[in-house]
Amino acid sequence: MLLYPSVDKLLEKVDSRYKLIALAAKRARELDAGLPATEEVFESNKSVGKALEEIEEGNVIIDPVFEDKV
């Protein structure tokens, strides 16, 4: 069960659960591949949790140009 960050707060940043899951999964893969994190301190130890924390902070967003093409 996801306690932090709250799903309700995450859905304020991303307009659908599907997009939220896709964005978090992509960012988690980037973190696992060694790309630097946008934050120094995370509450979560796992890459998916870190990705969700970055989304909540507004450091990771969906590219609006790409989203318009879809």
Buried (B, 14 or more C-beta within 10 A) or exposed (E): EEEEBEEEEBEEBBEEEEBBEEBBEEBBEBBEEEEEBBEEEBEBEEBBBBBBBBBBEEEBEBEEEEEEEE
